[in-house]
Amino acid sequence: MDSKRDEHILVTGGAGYIGSHTIKQLLRQGRSVVALDNLSAGHKEMVLCEEFVQADLTDLSSVQRAFARYRIGAVIHFAAHTAVGESVENPEKYYRNNLVGSLNLLRAMLESDVRTIIFSSSAAVYGEPERIPIGEEHPTAPVNPYGRSKLMFEQVLSDCGAPYALRHVSLRYFNAAGSDVEGEIGEWHEPESHLIPLVLEAAAGLRPHIEIYGTDYPTEDGTGVRDYIHVDDLARAHVAAVQAVEDGYAAPVYNLGIGRGYTVRQVIEACRRVTGVDIPLAEGARRPGDPPALVADPTRARAELGWEPEFTELEPIVDSAWRWMHKRGSQL
């Protein structure tokens, strides 16, 4: 019988931010990889594996063709719309893509007897947290369609586990940040919505200032607190989750974060230190639905996956993002 190394791992959303970094880590581990992406938000030049399928998960037949073409042993599922605000304004788009597309993927998997899936979930499933840090046992109560679409598919996987012998892990991560430390790939959103690259764009003069949404939170300096996890650490956690499933000891859910929160002002100060630029600020009102703090308790992932984040301070995360921004700017 062929070993797992002879099977491909299908990475949906493989041209996206976290998907592309995970592909790099899988290749580093000697795994065979197929990337699938519709390129609506991802970038083909970010895909480092040779095998690429341009397909949309909402088109079941194109997904089935991908499974017919390759010998797939496992799936890592990133493909999703991810903008919280847009999900509130256009919820049907999010349920169609994030839920219906995921159900199509699951159907194609089962038809091809593929029984392992690592699902890219989100801390958004927790909603307004009752306590900090947030462990996996924390109640789930998402407050927007994006978070609800993620939780719904988690529940689908849970319901399908026993009837279909489906081995599944949902990774709930907090604020992905930074870029590949080797500078080969990096964060590239159009439009950009993540705090660190937005601050760096202000440092580079690409926007007039960075706006702080809410300065009256019950936090250290009145601004929101978030747990920033480097994308390379996230990628390594996905590889570890695949290995744990193959070895038969994975839990259904893991939180991924560094277990430490930083305020918006602390992020801006870190960006100032890295760039040497006195980044201009503007202060605005809170955005609806933004909780004061979101910080992970990653104890389970550390203990059971043998995973440990390498980036636990802001400056190295910001530095990797700043170096990537300069490299991509020079290529445009």
DRENDOLO-657915 format. One record per atom (N, C-alpha, C): residue in one letter; x, y, z. Coordinates in steps of 0.001 Angstrom, whole numbers, padded with zeros to 6 digits, always signed. Example, Ala and Ser with C-alpha at 12.3 -4.5 7.8 and 13.67 -1.06 7.14 Angstrom:
! DRENDOLO-657915
a+013190-005690+007800/a+012300-004500+007800/a+013200-003300+007800/s+012850-002250+007080/s+013670-001060+007140/s+012900+000030+007870/
END
This chain:
! DRENDOLO-657915
m+000857-001199+000000/m+000000+000000+000000/m+000888+001242+000000/d+000484+002262-000790/d+001231+003506-000819/d+001121+004209+000519/s+002163+004918+000889/s+002163+005641+002157/s+001415+006950+001998/k+001157+007601+003156/k+000508+008908+003142/k+001315+009919+002339/r+002625+009732+002291/r+003471+010670+001555/r+003195+010624+000061/d+002577+009541-000433/d+002276+009429-001853/d+000937+010059-002208/e+000166+010413-001196/e-001120+011065-001430/e-000938+012581-001385/h-001823+013273-002086/h-001806+014732-002070/h-002669+015249-000919/i-002259+016362-000367/i-003112+017134+000523/i-003713+018253-000301/l-005031+018318-000346/l-005724+019371-001077/l-005890+020571-000155/v-005398+021721-000578/v-005512+022954+000203/v-006443+023896-000537/t-007668+024039-000040/t-008597+024990-000648/t-008250+026391-000157/g-008435+027374-001025/g-007971+028715-000680/g-006448+028782-000650/g-005830+027941-001461/g-004375+027818-001433/g-003630+029020-001973/a-004319+029919-002677/a-003680+031139-003169/a-003890+032303-002209/g-004528+032039-001085/g-004787+033082-000106/g-003664+033222+000906/y-003890+034091+001871/y-002870+034464+002855/y-002383+033267+003673/i-003258+032673+004456/i-002824+031585+005331/i-002634+030293+004531/g-003472+030083+003524/g-003336+028879+002700/g-001985+028785+002022/s-001507+029892+001471/s-000221+029864+000765/s+000932+029597+001721/h+000860+030165+002926/h+001918+029912+003897/h+001881+028458+004388/t+000686+027896+004490/t+000574+026503+004907/t+001126+025571+003836/i+000878+025889+002580/i+001449+025083+001494/i+002971+025071+001588/k+003569+026217+001876/k+005034+026262+001999/k+005509+025345+003113/q+004801+025334+004236/q+005197+024462+005342/q+004999+022991+004998/l+003925+022678+004295/l+003691+021286+003884/l+004797+020806+002942/l+005173+021637+001988/l+006243+021275+001063/l+007552+021070+001807/r+007769+021889+002807/r+008988+021756+003614/r+009027+020412+004334/q+007842+019884+004651/q+007746+018581+005309/q+007745+017423+004317/g+007897+017721+003044/g+007968+016677+002043/g+006613+016150+001596/r+005537+016907+001883/r+004203+016449+001491/r+003891+016879+000053/s+003068+016085-000634/s+002570+016435-001968/s+001307+017263-001802/v+001207+018363-002529/v+000130+019320-002298/v-000540+019699-003615/v-001868+019837-003563/v-002654+020424-004644/v-003358+021651-004076/a-003191+022788-004707/a-003885+024003-004294/a-005131+024190-005141/l-006228+024563-004495/l-007473+024880-005200/l-007905+026271-004763/d-008219+027116-005735/d-008623+028491-005422/d-009379+029050-006616/n-010366+029905-006357/n-011075+030532-007476/n-010444+031864-007871/l-009418+032291-007123/l-008662+033515-007384/l-009514+034779-007296/s-010624+034717-006585/s-011424+035920-006368/s-010743+036859-005387/a-009959+036300-004488/a-009215+037118-003524/a-007756+036690-003433/g-007454+035456-003799/g-006082+034962-003733/g-005268+035373-004946/h-003981+035045-004916/h-003049+035439-005971/h-002253+034214-006406/k-002342+033888-007682/k-001710+032679-008196/k-000215+032654-007912/e+000439+033817-007944/e+001882+033854-007729/e+002278+033507-006298/m+001310+033412-005402/m+001597+033024-004017/m+001599+031511-003837/v+001171+030774-004853/v+001077+029314-004750/v+002428+028703-005095/l+003037+028029-004129/l+004384+027496-004313/l+004405+026047-004777/c+003281+025356-004719/c+003258+023974-005217/c+003001+023964-006724/e+003379+022871-007362/e+003233+022789-008816/e+001793+022554-009244/e+001039+021795-008436/e-000319+021420-008832/e-001310+022473-008365/f-002037+023048-009319/f-003015+024095-009000/f-004289+023872-009797/v-005424+023970-009116/v-006737+023853-009749/v-007499+025151-009505/q-007884+025825-010585/q-008735+027004-010424/q-010183+026538-010469/a-010849+026618-009334/a-012226+026142-009222/a-012904+026866-008073/d-014226+026910-008142/d-015036+027531-007101/d-015802+026436-006380/l-015755+026447-005052/l-016414+025391-004287/l-017926+025396-004463/t-018492+026516-004871/t-019941+026526-005098/t-020326+025810-006392/d-019331+025463-007204/d-019545+024675-008426/d-019144+023238-008118/l-020112+022425-007723/l-019830+021068-007265/l-019081+020249-008308/s-019468+020351-009563/s-018843+019509-010584/s-017356+019796-010725/s-016955+021062-010594/s-015529+021379-010712/s-014750+020839-009522/v-015376+020805-008351/v-014724+020235-007173/v-014585+018720-007343/q-015631+018087-007848/q-015580+016638-008074/q-014497+016272-009077/r-014303+017101-010090/r-013254+016828-011084/r-011865+016889-010452/a-011680+017795-009512/a-010388+017889-008834/a-010097+016611-008051/f-011122+016067-007392/f-010927+014830-006643/f-010710+013639-007577/a-011326+013689-008746/a-011128+012603-009711/a-009733+012641-010321/r-009162+013811-010404/r-007871+013988-011060/r-006702+013590-010163/y-006830+013825-008872/y-005712+013605-007952/y-006069+012573-006893/r-005054+011905-006385/r-005221+010992-005263/r-005075+011805-003978/i-006212+012152-003405/i-006243+013030-002240/i-006324+012191-000965/g-005453+012501-000009/g-005487+011796+001267/g-006105+012610+002375/a-006042+013943+002253/a-006572+014826+003290/a-006842+016189+002676/v-007676+016963+003352/v-008032+018300+002894/v-007756+019287+004020/i-007140+020409+003667/i-007070+021562+004568/i-007910+022656+003919/h-008959+023064+004617/h-010001+023893+004003/h-009938+025331+004524/f-009366+026215+003681/f-009292+027640+004002/f-010317+028475+003241/a-010731+028042+002066/a-011496+028886+001153/a-012745+029441+001820/a-012831+030766+001910/a-013970+031408+002564/a-013898+032904+002340/h-015054+033552+002393/h-015085+035007+002540/h-014882+035308+004015/t-014142+036395+004310/t-013702+036584+005700/t-013962+037978+006276/a-014591+038871+005540/a-014791+040234+006033/a-016061+040311+006883/v-015880+040589+008164/v-017012+040603+009091/v-018053+041635+008666/g-017611+042862+008367/g-018552+043910+008000/g-019354+043559+006764/e-018691+043008+005755/e-019382+042612+004532/e-020390+041502+004821/s-020055+040616+005756/s-020986+039526+006071/s-022290+040059+006659/v-022212+041170+007370/v-023419+041797+007925/v-024226+042447+006813/e-023533+043064+005862/e-024203+043763+004766/e-024736+042798+003707/n-024078+041674+003511/n-024453+040735+002454/n-024360+039300+002981/p-025224+038938+003922/p-025106+037614+004553/p-025297+036455+003588/e-026159+036615+002570/e-026382+035505+001640/e-025102+035088+000954/k-024272+036065+000600/k-022980+035774-000035/k-022129+034884+000854/y-022165+035155+002156/y-021325+034415+003093/y-021854+033006+003344/y-023160+032871+003456/y-023696+031524+003667/y-023549+030673+002405/r-023705+031289+001247/r-023552+030533-000002/r-022109+030062-000181/n-021176+030955+000026/n-019775+030599-000186/n-019219+029753+000962/n-019382+030230+002178/n-018731+029579+003320/n-019418+028300+003759/l-020736+028232+003585/l-021454+027040+004022/l-021774+026110+002846/v-022441+026630+001814/v-022777+025779+000674/v-021508+025265-000007/g-020530+026157-000198/g-019272+025717-000796/g-018591+024641+000035/s-018634+024794+001351/s-018023+023785+002227/s-018776+022465+002162/l-020095+022523+002043/l-020885+021289+001912/l-020571+020582+000600/n-020354+021349-000469/n-019940+020737-001737/n-018595+020048-001587/l-017688+020700-000900/l-016371+020098-000661/l-016523+018791+000109/l-017339+018809+001138/l-017542+017606+001944/l-018153+016484+001103/r-019114+016832+000254/r-019722+015809-000598/r-018694+015177-001533/a-017863+016029-002150/a-016835+015496-003051/a-015831+014627-002295/m-015512+015019-001073/m-014612+014206-000250/m-015200+012820-000011/l-016440+012785+000447/l-017056+011506+000795/l-017213+010616-000424/e-017560+011208-001567/e-017689+010433-002803/e-016363+009790-003209/s-015256+010451-002844/s-013922+009940-003191/s-013261+009214-002031/d-014038+008966-000985/d-013548+008245+000203/d-012365+008959+000854/v-012430+010282+000890/v-011441+011089+001614/v-012068+011440+002960/r-011448+011023+004048/r-012098+011101+005359/r-011350+011973+006358/t-010448+012821+005895/t-009694+013686+006799/t-009788+015127+006333/i-010204+016023+007242/i-010290+017443+006907/i-009855+018288+008099/i-008999+019258+007817/i-008608+020286+008777/i-009313+021566+008330/f-010141+022109+009196/f-010993+023243+008833/f-010476+024532+009458/s-010332+025545+008613/s-009933+026875+009055/s-011139+027589+009645/s-011255+027553+010962/s-012353+028238+011636/s-011848+029569+012193/s-012497+030096+013213/s-012187+031451+013643/s-012613+031680+015081/a-011919+032586+015747/a-012342+033023+017078/a-013675+033746+017023/a-014121+034108+015826/a-015422+034775+015688/a-016573+033895+016150/v-016340+032586+016268/v-017412+031700+016742/v-017764+031974+018196/y-016864+032630+018944/y-017115+032882+020361/y-017973+034123+020594/g-018009+035031+019636/g-018789+036243+019821/g-018198+037137+020891/e-019058+037722+021715/e-018611+038576+022823/e-018142+037676+023963/p-016849+037645+024261/p-016348+036680+025240/p-016816+036973+026663/e-017098+035902+027373/e-017491+036015+028768/e-016280+036103+029679/r-015139+035601+029213/r-013924+035613+030026/r-012711+035554+029101/i-011598+036036+029636/i-010327+036080+028917/i-009270+035431+029794/p-008399+034566+029248/p-008328+034118+027860/p-009426+033122+027526/i-009611+032884+026243/i-010702+032050+025751/i-010194+030644+025477/g-010749+029664+026195/g-010442+028269+025941/g-011481+027638+025033/e-011213+026434+024575/e-012127+025761+023643/e-013484+025470+024262/e-013561+025401+025582/e-014836+025107+026248/e-015705+026351+026394/h-015177+027520+026027/h-015948+028757+026125/h-017209+028655+025265/p-018352+029160+025727/p-019572+029098+024903/p-019373+029763+023550/t-019986+029199+022521/t-019952+029792+021182/t-021247+030559+020961/a-021100+031834+020577/a-022267+032690+020339/a-021876+033779+019344/p-021612+033394+018079/p-021156+034385+017098/p-022178+035501+016901/v-021670+036691+016631/v-022538+037866+016544/v-022654+038403+015120/n-022108+037684+014133/n-022218+038133+012745/n-022284+036907+011834/p-022766+037101+010606/p-022899+035961+009686/p-021580+035255+009390/y-020472+035982+009355/y-019184+035325+009136/y-018923+034290+010228/g-019026+034707+011479/g-018791+033782+012579/g-019797+032643+012595/r-021050+032956+012268/r-022071+031898+012254/r-021802+030897+011143/s-021318+031362+009984/s-021026+030429+008885/s-019898+029475+009279/k-018925+029978+010024/k-017837+029117+010480/k-018346+028086+011493/l-019145+028542+012440/l-019646+027630+013464/l-020582+026589+012853/m-021380+026984+011875/m-022291+026035+011234/m-021516+024882+010604/f-020406+025197+009930/f-019682+024103+009297/f-018935+023266+010335/e-018497+023884+011403/e-017956+023076+012510/e-018993+022051+012970/q-020239+022497+013086/q-021308+021599+013547/q-021601+020527+012511/v-021520+020884+011228/v-021673+019889+010163/v-020618+018801+010320/l-019384+019199+010519/l-018309+018222+010676/l-018541+017339+011893/s-018996+017927+012973/s-019274+017153+014185/s-020368+016121+013941/d-021435+016543+013256/d-022549+015635+012979/d-022138+014519+012018/c-021212+014828+011108/c-020829+013856+010082/c-019711+012928+010541/g-019101+013227+011670/g-017948+012460+012112/g-018211+010976+012222/a-019165+010600+013060/a-019431+009177+013299/a-020080+008484+012102/p-021135+009058+011499/p-021793+008341+010396/p-020888+008044+009207/y-019927+008941+008942/y-019093+008793+007750/y-017632+008489+008085/a-017348+008176+009341/a-015961+007929+009768/a-015057+009086+009349/l-015575+010300+009526/l-014868+011511+009112/l-013980+011999+010252/r-012705+012119+009967/r-011750+012635+010940/r-011559+014127+010670/h-011890+014943+011665/h-011920+016385+011421/h-011338+017148+012596/v-010704+018260+012274/v-010192+019191+013273/v-010544+020596+012812/s-011118+021391+013714/s-011391+022797+013442/s-010400+023637+014232/l-009676+024498+013543/l-008686+025360+014169/l-009262+026771+014249/r-009526+027202+015469/r-010090+028533+015702/r-008954+029491+016005/y-008615+030328+015023/y-007515+031224+015313/y-007950+032665+015442/f-007032+033378+016067/f-007312+034742+016461/f-006786+035684+015367/n-005958+036637+015612/n-005596+037605+014576/n-004319+037191+013851/a-004468+036652+012651/a-003310+036295+011831/a-002554+037556+011437/a-001232+037475+011480/a-000424+038660+011208/a+000940+038245+010667/g+001651+039214+010089/g+003002+038968+009617/g+003049+038294+008259/s+004249+038019+007819/s+004489+037384+006524/s+005658+036424+006635/d+005756+035545+005654/d+006832+034564+005549/d+008173+035216+005884/v+008878+034663+006863/v+010120+035298+007310/v+011195+035279+006235/e+011078+034381+005264/e+012051+034336+004171/e+011693+035298+003041/g+010531+035940+003159/g+010142+036953+002188/g+009659+036417+000860/e+009400+035118+000789/e+008997+034521-000486/e+007543+034832-000812/i+006691+034837+000208/i+005272+035154+000074/i+004878+036033+001258/g+003647+036533+001251/g+003251+037398+002351/g+001780+037759+002308/e+001411+038705+003178/e+000007+039126+003288/e-000328+040078+002151/w-001441+039784+001459/w-001806+040557+000275/w-003326+040513+000121/h-003968+041500+000703/h-005421+041604+000595/h-005791+042842-000205/e-006828+042741-000998/e-007323+043872-001776/e-008848+043948-001648/p-009397+044877-000870/p-008683+045886-000086/p-008143+045294+001216/e-007181+045974+001802/e-006609+045529+003066/e-007545+045866+004225/s-007643+044934+005185/s-008524+045167+006327/s-007858+044850+007660/h-006654+044266+007655/h-005982+043882+008885/h-005180+045058+009453/l-005139+045125+010775/l-004585+046306+011432/l-003120+046538+011096/i-002264+045532+011256/i-000830+045764+011083/i-000492+046263+009683/p-000954+045628+008598/p-000631+046192+007275/p-001254+047568+007040/l-002407+047835+007656/l-002989+049175+007523/l-002097+050223+008176/v-001595+049910+009363/v-000679+050843+010035/v+000581+051032+009207/l+001102+049943+008642/l+002313+050033+007837/l+002071+050807+006542/e+000880+050713+006000/e+000558+051530+004827/e+000603+053015+005177/a+000135+053358+006376/a+000241+054749+006828/a+001702+055148+007000/a+002517+054228+007522/a+003943+054512+007674/a+004612+054734+006322/a+004137+054013+005308/a+004721+054125+003971/a+004151+055295+003177/g+003207+056025+003767/g+002604+057152+003067/g+001519+056768+002091/l+001054+055523+002165/l+000015+055061+001245/l-001383+055424+001730/r-001496+055852+002970/r-002745+056388+003501/r-002378+057515+004462/p-003263+058502+004628/p-002892+059700+005394/p-002690+059457+006885/h-003370+058468+007434/h-003278+058193+008867/h-003879+056821+009141/i-003725+056379+010369/i-004410+055167+010798/i-005475+055571+011801/e-006673+055053+011613/e-007778+055404+012510/e-007946+054351+013588/i-008094+054821+014814/i-008355+053948+015958/i-009852+053962+016209/y-010477+052805+016138/y-011919+052707+016340/y-012208+052359+017796/g-012475+053375+018567/g-012807+053176+019977/g-011619+053411+020881/t-011722+054399+021759/t-010648+054706+022704/t-011144+054672+024149/d-012346+054130+024344/d-012941+054116+025684/d-013270+052704+026162/y-012561+051716+025626/y-012754+050345+026090/y-012156+050172+027491/p-012658+049220+028256/p-012098+048959+029589/p-010803+048151+029495/t-009792+048749+028842/t-008500+048095+028641/t-007394+049016+029142/e-006181+048555+029023/e-005024+049283+029551/e-004940+050718+029058/d-005205+050941+027775/d-005111+052297+027239/d-006384+052738+026520/g-007473+052001+026728/g-008755+052377+026150/g-009010+051846+024762/t-008016+051182+024151/t-008213+050623+022816/t-008343+049108+022890/g-008905+048521+021842/g-009181+047093+021817/g-007927+046246+021912/v-008082+045066+022518/v-006973+044131+022706/v-007192+042904+021833/r-006146+042503+021114/r-006229+041313+020276/r-004958+040471+020430/d-005114+039194+020132/d-004042+038211+020183/d-003532+038029+018755/y-002307+038478+018490/y-001744+038438+017139/y-000821+037231+017004/i-001149+036360+016058/i-000367+035140+015838/i+000250+035184+014444/h+001542+034931+014381/h+002245+035003+013106/h+001744+033912+012160/v+001631+034275+010896/v+001077+033355+009905/v+001914+032095+009761/d+003231+032180+009951/d+004056+030971+009887/d+003723+030025+011044/d+003427+030577+012215/d+003014+029741+013345/d+001667+029084+013064/l+000752+029833+012452/l-000535+029243+012061/l-000322+028108+011071/a+000528+028337+010103/a+000782+027316+009078/a+001346+026049+009707/r+002286+026202+010624/r+002864+025032+011274/r+001808+024280+012099/a+000857+025007+012657/a-000209+024352+013422/a-001088+023500+012520/h-001340+023951+011293/h-002131+023143+010363/h-001404+021860+009980/v-000096+021961+009769/v+000693+020772+009462/v+000665+019813+010652/a+000793+020358+011860/a+000745+019528+013062/a-000613+018865+013222/a-001686+019562+012850/a-003028+018987+012963/a-003203+017826+011991/v-002680+017965+010769/v-002731+016849+009817/v-002032+015632+010400/q-000849+015839+010955/q-000088+014736+011532/q-000832+014106+012699/a-001460+014935+013539/a-002195+014414+014692/a-003370+013550+014260/v-004082+013982+013219/v-005200+013180+012710/v-004684+011858+012157/e-003610+011918+011382/e-003054+010693+010811/e-002579+009727+011896/d-002107+010285+013007/d-001619+009452+014102/d-002737+009055+015071/g-003935+009612+014866/g-005096+009168+015621/g-005286+009767+016995/y-004753+010973+017231/y-004918+011521+018576/y-005440+012961+018598/a-005964+013473+017513/a-006393+014865+017467/a-007745+015068+018151/a-007903+016238+018780/a-009195+016672+019302/a-009963+017375+018188/p-011282+017568+018342/p-012046+018195+017263/p-011816+019692+017115/v-011350+020377+018176/v-011222+021830+018140/v-009950+022247+018873/y-009241+023212+018275/y-008099+023830+018946/y-008133+025338+018722/n-007814+026092+019765/n-007600+027527+019632/n-006145+027788+019294/l-005904+028748+018408/l-004547+029106+018018/l-004315+030593+018257/g-003415+030872+019146/g-003004+032234+019456/g-001747+032147+020294/i-001194+033284+020684/i-000004+033252+021524/i-000377+033305+023000/g-001659+033574+023298/g-002089+033646+024687/g-001791+034974+025343/r-001512+035977+024538/r-001191+037313+025047/r-001811+038351+024134/g-002406+039376+024705/g-003064+040394+023911/g-002278+041696+023844/y-002438+042408+022751/y-001842+043730+022571/y-002946+044709+022196/t-002869+045934+022723/t-003848+046962+022376/t-003525+047540+021006/v-004496+048250+020438/v-004275+048907+019148/v-003125+049900+019258/r-003088+050643+020351/r-001997+051620+020512/r-000641+050917+020618/q-000587+049780+021257/q+000673+049035+021349/q+001119+048534+019974/v+000164+048135+019148/v+000497+047724+017777/v+001082+048905+017006/i+000450+050056+017138/i+000935+051247+016424/i+002334+051623+016901/e+002573+051552+018199/e+003898+051879+018720/e+004944+050889+018217/a+004588+049612+018139/a+005523+048624+017596/a+005843+048940+016140/c+004840+049351+015377/c+005066+049718+013975/c+005951+050950+013875/r+005770+051890+014779/r+006637+053067+014789/r+008084+052684+015069/r+008292+051768+016013/r+009656+051357+016347/r+010318+050634+015175/v+009561+049765+014502/v+010133+048996+013393/v+010430+049882+012193/t+009519+050794+011883/t+009653+051607+010670/t+010443+052889+010884/g+010499+053370+012136/g+011129+054658+012398/g+010296+055840+011949/v+009009+055612+011696/v+008104+056653+011207/v+007122+057022+012311/d+006898+058326+012502/d+005907+058793+013470/d+004538+058749+012792/i+003900+057610+012856/i+002680+057342+012096/i+001524+058201+012620/p+000885+058986+011753/p-000219+059847+012206/p-001466+059041+012561/l-002189+059527+013567/l-003366+058829+014068/l-004610+059699+013931/a-005755+059017+013889/a-007050+059667+014036/a-007887+058771+014934/e-008690+059375+015772/e-009497+058603+016711/e-010958+058658+016308/g-011589+057480+016256/g-012986+057390+015876/g-013784+056617+016908/a-015069+056462+016626/a-015961+055754+017539/a-015768+054248+017412/r-016236+053526+018412/r-016217+052062+018350/r-017003+051576+017137/r-016592+050447+016603/r-017375+049785+015566/r-018340+048806+016230/p-019565+048741+015747/p-020531+047808+016364/p-020020+046377+016331/g-020156+045683+017456/g-019801+044276+017516/g-018356+043994+017854/d-017520+045032+017980/d-016119+044812+018341/d-015998+044618+019849/p-015631+043443+020316/p-015461+043241+021758/p-014196+043938+022259/p-014145+044267+023552/p-012964+044938+024086/p-011691+044108+023942/a-011801+042783+024114/a-010603+041951+024088/a-010912+040565+023548/l-009970+040027+022775/l-010018+038641+022293/l-008623+038064+022439/v-008462+037173+023391/v-007165+036560+023650/v-007375+035059+023808/a-006547+034274+023127/a-006690+032820+023125/a-006040+032191+024354/d-006565+031049+024722/d-005853+030122+025599/d-005420+028954+024714/p-004161+028914+024276/p-003692+027877+023348/p-003129+026639+024041/t-003479+026432+025312/t-002887+025334+026084/t-003095+023981+025415/r-004311+023728+024904/r-004604+022417+024321/r-003739+022169+023087/a-003612+023168+022223/a-002804+022984+021011/a-001350+022725+021359/r-000858+023421+022357/r+000531+023217+022763/r+000725+021806+023313/a-000215+021360+024143/a-000062+020067+024807/a-000294+018894+023869/e-001304+018990+022997/e-001719+017840+022207/e-001119+017808+020800/l-000843+018968+020225/l-000272+019007+018877/l+001243+019136+018900/g+001812+019353+020084/g+003250+019583+020154/g+003651+020856+019435/w+002737+021822+019423/w+002923+023075+018681/w+003246+024203+019646/e+004188+025019+019278/e+004563+026159+020104/e+004800+027353+019187/p+004099+028467+019401/p+004350+029634+018545/p+005764+030158+018734/e+006430+030442+017638/e+007794+030961+017687/e+007806+032482+017839/f+006734+033128+017394/f+006658+034590+017449/f+005716+034996+018583/t+006262+035517+019663/t+005435+035896+020816/t+005556+037378+021151/e+006324+038115+020354/e+006459+039559+020525/e+006021+040249+019238/l+005559+041483+019371/l+005027+042194+018216/l+006091+042580+017188/e+007245+043052+017653/e+008218+043614+016716/e+008640+042642+015614/p+008962+041380+015915/p+009330+040472+014817/p+008173+040227+013838/i+006941+040203+014361/i+005784+040042+013480/i+005665+041235+012551/v+005763+042439+013133/v+005671+043668+012335/v+006827+043745+011340/d+008017+043381+011773/d+009182+043454+010892/d+009006+042571+009660/s+008466+041360+009846/s+008254+040478+008692/s+007238+041075+007725/a+006206+041730+008269/a+005197+042365+007424/a+005773+043576+006693/w+006608+044349+007362/w+007218+045545+006776/w+008177+045171+005645/r+008985+044128+005856/r+009906+043685+004809/r+009150+043172+003591/w+008039+042446+003820/w+007236+041964+002696/w+006580+043117+001949/m+006100+044127+002679/m+005463+045272+002019/m+006464+045970+001094/h+007708+046117+001551/h+008718+046751+000700/h+009023+045886-000514/k+009112+044567-000322/k+009410+043695-001453/k+008277+043726-002474/r+007034+043637-002009/r+005916+043639-002954/r+005798+044979-003644/g+006067+046060-002928/g+006031+047388-003536/g+007044+047542-004638/s+008201+046925-004470/s+009247+047017-005488/s+008922+046197-006729/q+007967+045250-006566/q+007614+044399-007691/q+006419+044917-008473/l+005694+045894-007909/l+004488+046403-008558/l+004820+047400-009645/
END
